[in-house]
Amino acid sequence: MYGVHFQLFVELGMDTTNSIRITDNPLLAFVIDDEAKVRDFIAATLAELGLGVACFEMAKDAMASFDLRRPAVIFLDIALLRSDAIDVIRSLGQRRYGGLVQLMSGGRPSLLEAIQRIGLRHRIRLAPPLNKPLAREAIVRVVAGLRGPGDLSGDAAAATPPMGQ
């Protein structure tokens, strides 16, 4: 499962659930989303920006992998069908996660507010939520914030087509 090149999964039309793309870059991103199309779009964008990417449909699988290698950023869908984003935030707090959690929302303000309150209580660094459908530029900005200004090439950022195309 691990060590398989992510782009190969995408090109073959394979499910990227619980897959990882290893790169020389020490930055690792987790993508936790139950929608394969969203997961694939974010993962492809992150991989083109040079990040290692691990994708998960279920939060419990992400947390099991978290104990093996801590990501610099976690893209977390707040409305997971078979998992609970609130449990992810609590689990990250218990593990004293110091990276960034990028929440993604499809429009559930009360759930988003609850997650933000719990994140503050557990001292989790929460980025302002990204609204779905996601724009490639929003993902690029998140990564630029991790690396610092001027560290992303415009060519890499422009290589991924917008979601749904």
Residue, then its C-alpha position, 0 to 999 in steps of 0.5 A: m500500500y505505502g510507497v506506491h506512486f500516487q500519480l500512477f493510481v490517478e492515471l490508472g483510475m484506481d481508488t486513492t483511498n489510504s494511498i501515499r505518494i512518497t517524495d524527497n520533500p519532508l512535508l507530508a500532508f494527510v487528506i481525510d475526505d470521504e469523497a474520492k473526487v475531492r480527495d483525488f483533486i487535493a492529493a494531485t494538487l499537493a503532489e504537484l507542489g512536491l508534498g508527500v500525500a496520504c489519503f484516507e476515506m476514514a478518519k480512524d485509518a488516518m489516525a493509525s497512520f498518524d502514529l507512524r509519521r506526523p504530517a505537516v498539514i491535515f486537510l480535514d472534511i468536517a462532514l465525514l459520513r462514516s467518521d467524525a471530524i470532532d473525534v479527529i480534532r480530539s485525537l490530534g489534541q491528545r497526541r499534541y499535534g503541532g501541525l496545521v489542520q485545514l478544515m474543509s466545509g460543504g456548508r454546515p456552520s453549526l458543525l464547523e463552529a463546534i469543531q473550531r471550539i473543540g480545536l481551540r480547547h485542544r490547542i490545535r492550529l486550525a486554518p480558516p475553513l475552505n469552502k467546497p468546491l475547492a479551488r486549486e489556488a486555495i490549496v496553493r496558498v495553504v502550502a505556501g503558508l507552510r513553506g514561507p513566501g516565495d517558495l512555490s513555483g508558479d509552474a507547479a501551482a498551475a499544473t493541476p486543472p481546477m476540480g471537476q475538469 
